[in-house]
Amino acid sequence: MAELYENRELSWLKFNERVLEEAEDEKVPLGERLSFLAIFQSNLDEFFMVRVGSLIDQMLLEGDARENKTNMTAAEQIDAALKRVKELCQRKDKAYKMLMGKMESKGVKIINFAKLDEKEVAYLKSYFDTEIQPLLSPIIVSKKQPFPFIMNNEIYAVAVLSSKSNKERLGIIPCKNGMFRRLIEIPGKPGHYMLAEELILHFLPDVFQGYQIVSKSLIRVTRNADIDADKVYDEDLNYRDHMAEVIKLRRKLCPVRMEYTRQLDKMVLNRISQYINIDKKFILKTSSPLDLSFIFGIQDIVRNQKELFYTKRVPQKSPSFDETKPLIPQILEEDKLLHYPYESIKPFLSLLHEAANDPKVVSIKMTLYRLAKHSKVVEALCEAAENGKQVDVLVELKARFDEENNIEWSRTLEDAGCHVIYGLDGLKVHSKLCLITIKDGDDIKYITQIGTGNYNEKTSRLYTDLSLITSNENIGNEAAKVFANLSLGKVMEHTDYLLVAPKCLQYKILDRIEREIQIAQDGGDAYIGVKINSLTDKKIIDKLIDASRAGVKIELVIRGINCLRTKQPQDTDNIRVVSIVGRFLEHSRIYIFGKDEREEIYIASADYMTRNTVRRVEVATPIYDARLKDRIRDMFRIFLTDNVKAREQGKDGIYRHVEPASDAPLVNAQETFYQMAYDAVAPADADNSKA
C-alpha cells in the first residue's frame, strides 16, 4: 500500500519544482520568468519557516513517531527534503544565471567589481564612503561583543579577520538598511546595477581597518515560524495583545536554514553554526543572490518593453450584474457567480456599500482571514456600522504572516463600532462567508456570499477564485446559524445544506464518495471531480482509492500538495491528477459528485487537508441554480483539457506537461477564461484600462 501514497513535504517540493519550471520555460516571457524564480525562492523560504520548522519540532517532541502515509519519521522527512532542496537550488542558481544573461540584451545587468574600470570603482568607493558606511553597524565577535542576533531572512556580510597577533576573529555586518537602496546604478552605464550587499562585501577592508580579510561571504538565516498561538496563550493579555506578543516571539525562534554565497572553510562554518545554534546539515551554499526580491525592481525598469511580459489583462465587468441599477434586487431575483480574476470583485464591493446604506438592511456578518493593505471591504463594513447597522466581524488573528495586518484592521473595525470576534480556541476560521440580513416589513431575507478565496482586492486580480452570491433561503438560514455559533465560540454540530468543518464537512464528503462507490458497484456511471489546492487527508485519500477500485471515474485538479499516487494498477488506475501552474495562482475549490440528475456541485474554502476538514471552520456551499452549475461544470472541463500549463501525474509520481494530440487545439485554461470574460461584454464596454 505504501506505493499509493506520496509524502506531503516531498509532494510540496514537486509543486515548487513546477514553479521553477515556469522560470526555465522559454515559452514564458522573460520578465515573467524572473517572477517565477522569485516566487520559487519565497515559496522555499516559507517551506523552511513552516514545514521544516514543524518537522524539527516533531523530531524533538515525538522522536521516532511516523507520519500516516509513507511511514517516515520527522528526521527521515527532513533528510529527504534537504536532499531534494539542494537539487532544486542548483537548478535555481543555473536559471538565475541564464535569465540575467538574457536580461543584458534588454538593457539590464547586475555586475560585480571584475567588470568595472578604475573610474567606476572610484565612484563606488566614494558612494560607499558617503552613503553606506556611515549607516552600517559592524561587529567584531569577542568576549566583550557577543555574536549578534541574526534577523529572519535578512542578509549579513561575514568575514574571517586576522590581526597582527594572528588571532582570527569573526566580523559581521547587517546589509539591510532602509536608508540606502539595494540596487545601485553605475554612472555612465545605464541599466548596470550592483547589489548593495555586494558593495558592502567588497569594501569590508575599509570597515575592518587593521585586519586582514582571510575569507568573506554573505549569509542569510531562516527561522522557524511554526508557533502555536493557543499553546502559548497568555491569560493576562487580551487576545489581540497576545497575538502581538506571538509575532514578537516568532522573530526569535530557532534557525532552520543558513545560506551562504562564498567559500568558507569548515572551521568557520562550524563556528557560525555554533553561534546561531544550527545543525550543519541545514547550511546550504548558493551562487545566486540570497534574496531575489530585487527582481521586481528590475521588472519596473524594463516595464516599457511589452514583449517581456504577459499581454495585459484586466478583470472585466460581470454580465450577471447591471451596475447601473441596485444590486440587492438583482440578487433576490437570481443567484450570481463571480470568477476572479477574470471578472472584477467590484460587484461584491458595491453590494457591501449598498447594504451599508440600504435602510432595509439591518445587519452584515462576515469572516475575514486575509485582507488587502488598503481594504475596501473594511471601509464598507465601517461605513455600515457608522450608519447604524449591526456589523459582526470575525477577524482571524492567527492567519499566518497576516497577523499584524489583521490586528490593525480589527482595531479599525472596533473604532467604527463593529462587533469584532477574534476566532475560536484551537481552531482557525478560514471560511469565506458574508451574510446580509434584510427586513422588509415582516419578512426577513438573507443575501449570502460564500467564496473560495479571501476578501482581498489585490489577490482577486492574481488568484483564481469563485464567489457565489445567493438569496436562497436554506443557505441563508444555515449561514445565520454558522454566525450564531461563532459568536458563542461554538461550531456547527449539524447541517442540512452547507458543508461546515470541523464537524460537518469531512464525513459528508466521505458519504458522497461512498454513494458513488455504490453506484459503480451496481453498474451505474459513477463520477467524482474535484479541484483543490492540496490533498493530504488520509481518510479522503483512502476513500478515493476505494472508489477507484470500485470503478468510479475520478478527475482531480490539484495545484499543490498531492499525497495520492495515481495510475497504480487495480488501485488508482481510475484516477487522473492534473496540476495547473501558470500566470495566476489557482485557488478555487470545486467539488462534483455524481452525474446528471444525481449531480451535486459545491464550491468551498476548504482543501482536502486534515487541517481544513477537521481543524478549521470552513464552508462549502451547494450550487442550486442550473445556469451556474452548467458554468462551473464547463470550467472544470476546461481545466481538464488544458494542454499548455497542465501537468499530469504519472505512474512514477512525476508530473509531466500534458502533450496535446496532433490534431488538438492548444488550450490554456487561464487564458481561455480571460478571453471568455472579454467576449462576454460588448467590445465598447471591455475595460482595457488599469482597474
C-alpha positions in Angstrom: 0.0 0.0 0.0 2.9 2.4 0.5 3.2 2.9 -3.2 -0.2 4.5 -3.2 0.9 7.5 -1.1 3.3 10.4 -1.5 5.0 12.2 1.4 3.5 15.6 2.0 6.8 17.6 2.1 8.2 15.9 -1.0 5.0 16.5 -2.8 5.1 20.2 -2.0 8.7 20.3 -3.3 7.3 18.8 -6.6 4.9 21.7 -6.7 7.6 24.2 -6.2 9.6 22.4 -8.9 6.7 23.2 -11.3 7.0 26.9 -10.3 10.7 26.6 -11.1 9.9 25.0 -14.5 8.0 28.2 -15.4 11.2 30.2 -14.8 13.0 27.7 -17.1 10.3 27.6 -19.8 11.4 29.6 -22.9 7.8 30.0 -24.0 7.1 32.2 -20.9 8.0 35.9 -21.4 11.4 36.7 -19.9 10.2 39.2 -17.4 7.6 36.7 -16.1 10.3 34.0 -15.8 12.1 36.2 -13.4 8.9 36.5 -11.3 8.6 32.7 -11.1 12.2 32.5 -10.0 11.5 35.0 -7.1 8.3 33.1 -6.3 10.2 29.8 -6.2 12.6 31.3 -3.6 9.9 32.9 -1.4 7.9 29.7 -1.5 11.0 27.8 -0.3 11.6 30.4 2.4 8.1 29.7 3.8 8.6 25.9 3.4 11.6 26.1 5.8 9.9 28.5 8.2 6.7 26.5 8.4 7.1 22.9 7.3 10.8 22.2 8.2 10.3 24.1 11.4 7.3 21.9 12.2 9.3 18.8 11.4 12.1 19.8 13.7 9.6 20.4 16.5 8.1 17.0 15.8 11.6 15.4 15.9 12.4 16.9 19.2 9.0 16.2 20.8 7.9 12.9 19.2 11.2 11.2 18.4 10.6 8.3 16.0 6.9 8.9 15.5 5.9 8.2 11.9 3.5 10.0 9.6 0.4 8.1 8.5 1.0 7.8 4.7 4.6 6.9 3.8 5.6 5.9 7.4 8.5 8.3 7.5 9.8 9.8 10.7 10.3 13.5 11.0 14.1 13.1 10.7 13.7 11.0 7.6 11.4 13.6 6.1 13.9 16.4 6.8 16.8 14.4 5.3 14.8 13.6 2.1 13.5 17.2 1.8 17.1 18.7 2.2 18.4 16.3 -0.5 15.7 17.5 -2.8 16.1 21.2 -1.9 19.8 21.0 -2.8 19.0 19.6 -6.2 16.3 22.2 -6.9 18.5 25.1 -5.7 21.2 24.1 -8.1 18.6 24.4 -10.9 17.6 27.8 -9.4 21.2 29.1 -9.5 21.5 27.9 -13.1 18.2 29.5 -14.1 19.2 32.8 -12.4 22.5 33.0 -14.3 20.8 32.2 -17.6 17.9 34.7 -17.1 20.2 37.5 -16.0 22.4 36.8 -19.0 19.3 37.2 -21.2 18.4 40.4 -19.5 21.7 42.0 -20.6 20.3 42.3 -24.2 17.3 44.0 -22.7 19.4 46.7 -21.1 19.7 45.5 -17.5 22.8 43.9 -16.0 23.8 43.0 -12.4 27.5 43.4 -12.3 30.5 42.7 -10.0 33.8 44.5 -9.5 35.6 42.4 -12.1 33.6 44.1 -14.8 34.4 47.7 -13.7 37.1 50.1 -14.7 39.1 52.3 -12.3 36.8 55.3 -12.7 33.7 53.2 -11.9 35.4 51.6 -8.9 36.4 55.0 -7.6 32.8 56.2 -7.9 31.5 53.2 -6.0 34.2 53.7 -3.3 33.0 57.3 -2.9 29.4 56.2 -2.8 30.2 53.5 -0.2 32.1 56.0 2.0 29.4 58.7 1.9 26.1 56.8 1.5 26.5 53.4 3.1 29.4 53.0 5.5 28.1 55.7 7.9 24.9 53.7 8.3 26.5 50.3 8.9 26.7 48.6 12.3 29.8 46.3 12.2 30.6 43.9 15.0 33.8 42.0 15.7 32.8 39.0 17.8 34.7 38.7 21.1 34.1 38.0 24.7 33.0 41.6 25.2 31.0 41.7 22.0 29.0 38.5 21.5 27.7 37.2 18.2 24.6 39.3 17.3 21.1 38.1 16.9 20.5 37.3 13.2 17.2 38.5 11.9 15.0 36.2 9.9 15.7 36.2 6.2 18.0 39.2 6.4 21.4 39.4 4.6 24.6 39.8 6.5 28.2 40.1 5.4 30.6 38.0 7.5 34.4 38.0 7.4 37.2 36.0 9.0 39.6 38.7 10.3 43.3 38.2 11.1 45.3 40.7 13.1 49.0 41.1 13.9 48.5 38.8 16.9 47.5 36.1 14.3 44.3 35.6 16.3 41.4 35.2 14.0 38.1 36.8 14.8 34.7 37.0 13.1 33.3 40.2 11.8 29.7 40.7 10.8 27.6 43.5 9.3 23.8 43.7 8.7 23.3 44.6 5.0 19.8 45.9 5.1 19.1 49.5 6.0 16.0 51.4 5.0 18.3 54.4 4.4 20.1 53.1 1.3 19.0 51.5 -2.0 19.6 47.8 -2.7 20.0 48.3 -6.5 22.9 50.8 -7.1 23.2 52.1 -10.6 26.7 52.6 -12.1 27.0 56.2 -13.5 27.7 56.3 -17.2 26.4 52.8 -17.6 22.6 53.0 -17.8 20.9 49.7 -16.7 24.1 48.4 -15.0 23.5 47.8 -11.3 25.3 46.4 -8.3 23.6 44.9 -5.2 24.2 46.9 -2.0 25.3 43.7 -0.1 27.9 43.0 -2.8 29.3 46.6 -2.4 29.5 46.1 1.4 31.2 42.8 1.0 33.8 44.2 -1.4 34.7 47.1 0.9 35.0 45.1 4.1 38.7 46.0 4.4 37.6 49.7 4.8 35.2 48.7 7.6 37.5 46.4 9.4 40.7 48.5 9.2 43.7 47.0 10.8 42.6 43.5 10.0 43.3 41.2 7.1 40.3 39.7 5.4 41.0 35.9 5.4 37.7 34.9 3.8 34.3 36.5 3.4 30.7 35.7 2.5 27.1 36.8 2.6 24.8 34.8 4.8 21.1 34.6 5.3 19.3 32.7 8.1 15.8 31.5 8.0 14.0 31.0 11.3 11.2 28.6 12.4 7.9 30.4 12.2 5.7 27.5 13.2 4.4 28.7 16.5 1.1 27.6 18.1 -0.6 30.7 19.4 -3.0 28.8 21.5 -0.3 26.8 23.3 1.5 29.9 24.4 -1.7 31.8 25.3 -1.2 34.4 28.0 -4.3 34.9 30.1 -3.0 38.3 31.4 -3.3 39.8 27.9 -6.4 40.3 25.8 -6.3 38.1 22.7 -5.2 40.8 20.3 -2.3 41.9 22.5 -1.4 38.2 23.0 -1.1 37.8 19.2 1.1 40.8 19.0 3.4 39.1 21.5 3.3 35.9 19.5 4.6 37.8 16.5 7.5 39.1 18.5 8.2 35.6 19.8 8.3 34.2 16.3 11.1 36.5 15.3 13.3 34.9 17.9 12.6 31.2 17.1 15.4 28.8 16.2 17.1 28.9 12.8 16.1 26.2 10.4 18.4 27.1 7.4 21.5 29.2 6.7 22.5 30.1 3.2 25.9 31.5 2.2 27.4 32.7 -1.2 31.2 32.4 -0.9 33.6 29.6 0.0 34.0 29.4 3.8 36.2 26.8 5.4 34.7 24.1 7.6 36.1 25.7 10.8 34.4 29.0 10.1 31.1 27.3 9.2 31.4 25.3 12.4 31.9 28.4 14.4 28.9 30.2 12.8 26.7 27.1 13.3 27.6 27.1 17.0 26.9 30.8 17.3 23.4 30.6 15.8 22.7 27.0 17.1 22.0 25.3 13.8 22.9 21.8 12.7 25.4 21.9 9.8 23.2 19.9 7.5 20.9 22.9 7.3 23.7 25.1 6.0 23.4 25.4 2.2 25.7 27.1 -0.4 24.2 29.1 -3.3 25.7 31.1 -6.2 22.7 33.4 -6.8 21.7 36.3 -4.6 20.3 35.3 -1.2 17.2 37.4 -1.7 15.7 37.7 -5.2 13.1 40.3 -4.3 15.1 42.9 -6.2 13.9 41.2 -9.3 10.6 43.1 -9.0 12.6 46.4 -9.2 14.3 45.2 -12.3 10.9 44.4 -13.8 9.8 48.0 -13.2 12.9 49.2 -15.1 12.0 47.3 -18.2 8.2 47.5 -17.9 8.0 49.5 -21.1 9.3 46.5 -23.1 5.9 44.9 -23.5 7.4 41.7 -25.1 9.0 40.8 -21.8 5.6 40.4 -20.0 2.3 38.7 -20.5 -0.3 40.5 -22.5 -2.1 42.9 -20.2 -5.3 41.5 -18.9 -7.8 43.4 -16.7 -10.7 41.9 -14.7 -13.9 42.5 -16.7 -17.4 43.5 -15.7 -19.6 40.6 -14.9 -22.5 40.3 -17.3 -24.6 38.9 -14.5 -24.9 42.3 -12.9 -26.4 45.6 -14.3 -24.2 48.0 -12.4 -26.4 50.9 -13.3 -29.2 49.5 -11.0 -29.3 48.5 -7.4 -27.7 45.1 -6.9 -29.8 43.7 -4.0 -33.0 43.3 -6.1 -30.9 41.5 -8.8 -29.6 39.0 -6.3 -33.0 38.5 -4.8 -34.2 37.6 -8.3 -31.4 35.0 -9.2 -28.1 33.6 -7.9 -24.9 35.3 -9.1 -21.4 33.8 -9.5 -18.2 35.8 -9.9 -15.0 34.2 -11.3 -11.8 36.0 -10.3 -9.5 37.4 -11.7 -11.4 37.2 -15.0 -14.3 39.1 -13.5 -13.9 42.1 -11.2 -14.6 42.0 -7.5 -16.3 45.3 -7.9 -19.9 44.0 -7.8 -19.3 42.4 -4.3 -17.7 45.6 -3.0 -20.6 47.6 -4.4 -23.0 45.2 -2.7 -21.4 45.9 0.6 -21.6 49.6 0.2 -25.2 49.3 -1.0 -26.1 47.2 2.1 -24.3 49.8 4.3 -26.7 52.4 3.1 -29.9 50.5 2.5 -32.5 51.3 5.2 -33.9 47.7 4.9 -30.5 46.1 5.7 -30.3 45.5 9.5 -27.0 43.6 9.8 -23.9 42.4 8.0 -21.9 39.5 9.3 -18.6 38.5 7.8 -15.5 36.3 8.4 -12.1 37.9 7.5 -8.9 35.9 7.0 -6.6 37.9 4.7 -7.2 41.5 3.6 -5.6 44.0 1.3 -3.3 46.6 2.8 -5.9 49.3 1.9 -9.1 47.2 2.3 -12.2 48.5 0.6 -14.1 45.6 2.4 -13.2 47.1 5.8 -14.1 50.5 4.5 -17.6 49.3 3.6 -18.1 47.5 6.9 -17.1 50.6 8.9 -19.5 52.6 6.8 -22.3 50.2 7.6 -21.5 50.4 11.4 -21.4 54.2 11.3 -24.8 54.1 9.6 -26.2 52.2 12.5 -26.2 48.7 11.1 -25.3 45.8 13.3 -21.9 44.6 11.9 -20.4 41.4 13.3 -16.9 40.5 12.0 -14.8 37.5 12.9 -11.2 38.6 12.2 -8.9 35.6 12.3 -5.8 36.9 14.1 -4.0 33.6 13.5 -3.8 33.9 9.7 -0.1 33.1 9.4 2.1 36.1 8.3 -1.0 38.3 8.2 -1.4 38.6 12.0 -0.1 42.2 12.2 -2.3 43.4 9.3 -5.4 41.7 10.9 -4.6 43.2 14.3 -4.6 46.7 12.8 -7.8 46.0 10.9 -9.6 44.7 14.0 -8.8 48.0 15.8 -10.1 50.0 12.8 -13.4 47.9 12.8 -13.9 48.3 16.5 -13.3 52.0 16.4 -16.0 52.3 13.8 -18.5 50.4 16.0 -18.3 46.9 14.6 -18.5 43.9 16.9 -15.3 42.1 16.4 -14.6 38.4 17.3 -11.1 37.0 17.3 -11.7 33.4 16.2 -12.2 30.2 18.2 -10.0 28.4 20.7 -7.9 25.8 18.9 -9.5 26.4 15.5 -8.7 28.9 12.7 -11.8 30.3 11.0 -10.8 30.0 7.3 -14.3 30.2 5.8 -15.2 33.0 3.3 -18.7 33.8 4.4 -20.8 37.0 4.4 -24.4 37.3 5.5 -26.6 40.4 4.8 -29.9 40.5 6.6 -32.8 42.4 5.1 -36.0 43.3 7.0 -38.8 44.1 4.5 -41.9 44.7 6.6 -42.5 41.5 8.5 -40.3 39.5 6.1 -36.6 38.6 6.9 -34.5 37.9 3.8 -30.9 36.9 3.6 -28.2 37.5 0.9 -25.4 35.1 1.5 -22.0 35.3 -0.2 -19.7 32.2 0.0 -16.4 32.1 -1.7 -13.3 30.1 -2.2 -10.8 33.0 -1.6 -10.1 35.9 0.7 -11.8 39.3 0.7 -8.7 40.9 -0.8 -9.0 43.2 -3.7 -5.3 42.8 -4.6 -5.2 39.0 -4.7 -8.6 38.9 -6.5 -6.5 40.1 -9.5 -3.9 37.4 -9.1 -5.6 34.3 -7.7 -8.4 32.3 -9.4 -11.4 32.1 -7.1 -15.2 31.7 -7.2 -17.8 33.7 -5.3 -21.4 32.7 -5.0 -23.9 35.4 -4.0 -27.4 34.0 -3.4 -30.7 34.8 -1.7 -31.5 31.1 -1.2 -33.5 30.8 2.0 -32.0 27.5 3.1 -28.4 28.6 2.6 -29.2 31.9 4.3 -30.8 30.3 7.4 -27.8 27.9 7.8 -25.3 30.7 7.3 -27.1 32.6 10.1 -26.6 29.5 12.3 -22.9 29.4 11.5 -22.5 33.0 12.7 -24.7 32.4 15.8 -22.4 29.6 16.8 -19.2 31.6 16.1 -20.4 34.4 18.3 -20.8 31.8 21.1 -17.5 30.2 20.5 -19.0 27.1 19.1 -19.0 25.1 15.9 -21.8 23.6 13.8 -22.9 20.2 15.0 -25.4 19.5 12.2 -26.1 20.9 8.7 -28.6 20.1 6.0 -27.3 22.2 3.1 -23.9 23.7 3.7 -20.8 21.5 4.5 -19.2 23.2 7.5 -16.0 22.0 9.1 -14.8 20.9 11.5 -17.7 18.6 12.2 -19.9 18.6 9.1 -17.6 18.5 6.1 -15.3 15.6 6.1 -17.9 12.9 6.8 -20.3 14.4 4.3 -17.6 14.2 1.6 -16.9 10.6 2.5 -20.6 9.8 2.3 -20.8 11.3 -1.2 -17.8 9.3 -2.3 -19.4 6.2 -0.8 -22.6 6.9 -2.7 -20.6 6.9 -6.0 -18.9 3.6 -5.0 -22.4 2.0 -4.5 -23.5 3.4 -7.9 -20.4 1.9 -9.6 -20.9 -1.5 -7.9 -24.5 -1.5 -9.1 -23.2 -1.0 -12.7 -24.0 2.7 -12.9 -22.0 5.6 -14.3 -20.2 6.9 -11.2 -18.2 10.1 -11.2 -16.2 12.4 -8.8 -14.5 15.6 -10.0 -12.6 17.8 -7.5 -10.5 21.0 -7.9 -8.4 21.9 -4.8 -5.0 23.2 -3.8 -3.9 20.2 -1.8 -4.9 16.6 -0.9 -3.4 15.2 2.3 -6.5 14.0 4.3 -5.8 10.2 4.6 -9.5 9.3 5.2 -10.5 11.0 2.0 -7.5 9.6 0.1 -8.3 6.1 1.2 -12.0 6.5 0.2 -10.9 7.8 -3.2 -8.7 4.6 -3.6 -11.8 2.5 -2.7 -13.8 4.4 -5.3 -11.2 3.8 -8.0 -11.1 0.1 -7.1 -14.9 0.1 -7.5 -14.7 1.6 -11.0 -15.6 5.2 -10.2 -14.1 7.7 -12.7 -12.2 10.3 -10.7 -10.7 13.5 -12.0 -8.7 15.7 -9.7 -7.2 19.1 -10.4 -4.7 19.7 -7.6 -2.4 22.7 -7.8 0.0 21.9 -5.0 0.4 19.0 -2.5 -1.0 15.6 -3.5 -0.3 12.7 -1.3 -2.1 10.2 -3.6 -0.3 8.2 -6.3 -2.4 7.6 -9.3 -2.3 5.0 -12.2 -1.3 2.2 -9.9 -2.9 -1.0 -11.4 -6.1 -2.2 -9.8 -5.8 0.5 -7.1 -5.8 4.0 -8.5 -5.9 3.5 -12.3 -9.3 5.2 -12.5 -7.9 8.4 -11.0 -6.4 11.2 -13.1 -4.5 14.1 -11.3 -3.7 17.3 -13.1 -1.8 20.3 -11.8 -2.0 23.7 -13.4 0.7 26.3 -12.7 0.5 29.4 -14.8 0.1 33.1 -14.8 -2.4 33.2 -12.0 -2.4 31.2 -8.7 -5.1 28.5 -9.0 -7.0 28.9 -5.8 -10.7 28.0 -6.5 -12.1 24.8 -4.9 -14.9 22.8 -6.7 -16.4 19.5 -5.6 -18.5 17.5 -8.1 -20.2 14.3 -7.1 -22.3 12.2 -9.5 -23.7 12.8 -12.9 -27.0 14.0 -14.5 -29.9 14.2 -12.0 -27.7 12.9 -9.2 -25.0 15.5 -9.7 -24.1 17.7 -6.7 -21.7 20.7 -7.2 -20.1 22.7 -4.4 -17.6 25.5 -4.2 -15.6 25.7 -0.9 -13.0 27.4 1.1 -11.6 24.0 2.1 -8.9 21.9 0.6 -8.9 18.1 1.3 -6.3 18.5 4.0 -6.9 17.4 7.6 -6.1 20.9 8.8 -9.1 22.1 6.7 -11.5 19.3 7.1 -11.3 18.8 10.8 -9.2 21.5 12.4 -10.7 24.7 10.9 -14.0 26.3 10.4 -14.6 26.0 6.6 -17.7 26.3 4.5 -18.7 24.6 1.2 -21.9 25.7 -0.5 -24.1 23.7 -2.9 -24.8 25.3 -6.3 -28.5 25.0 -7.0 -29.0 27.3 -10.0 -28.9 25.2 -13.2 -27.2 28.0 -15.1 -24.4 28.3 -12.6 -24.0 24.5 -12.4 -23.6 24.4 -16.2 -21.0 27.2 -15.9 -18.9 25.5 -13.2 -19.1 22.2 -15.0 -17.8 23.9 -18.1 -15.0 25.5 -16.1 -14.0 22.1 -14.8 -14.0 20.6 -18.3 -11.7 23.4 -19.5 -9.2 22.7 -16.6 -9.1 19.1 -17.7 -8.5 20.0 -21.4 -5.6 22.4 -20.6 -2.6 21.2 -22.7 -0.4 24.2 -22.2 0.0 24.8 -18.5 -1.3 21.5 -17.2 0.9 18.8 -15.9 -0.3 15.2 -15.2 0.9 12.9 -12.5 2.4 9.7 -13.9 2.6 6.2 -12.5 6.1 7.1 -11.2 4.7 10.2 -9.3 6.4 12.6 -11.7 4.4 15.5 -13.1 4.8 16.0 -16.9 3.3 18.5 -19.2 0.2 17.2 -20.9 1.1 16.5 -24.5 -1.6 17.8 -27.0 -2.8 15.4 -29.6 -1.5 16.2 -33.1 -4.9 17.5 -34.2 -5.9 19.1 -30.9 -6.0 22.9 -30.4 -3.8 24.4 -27.7 -5.8 25.1 -24.6 -4.5 27.4 -21.8 -7.3 27.3 -19.2 -6.4 30.7 -17.7 -6.2 32.5 -21.0 -9.4 30.8 -22.1 -11.3 32.1 -19.1 -10.0 35.6 -19.6 -11.0 35.5 -23.3 -14.4 34.3 -22.3 -14.7 37.3 -19.8 -13.7 39.7 -22.6 -16.1 38.1 -25.0 -19.0 38.3 -22.5 -19.0 42.1 -22.6 -19.7 44.3 -25.6 -16.4 45.5 -27.2 -17.3 49.1 -26.3 -17.6 48.1 -22.6 -14.4 46.0 -22.4 -12.3 47.5 -19.7 -8.8 47.7 -21.0 -7.7 50.4 -18.6 -5.9 49.7 -15.3 -8.7 48.9 -12.8 
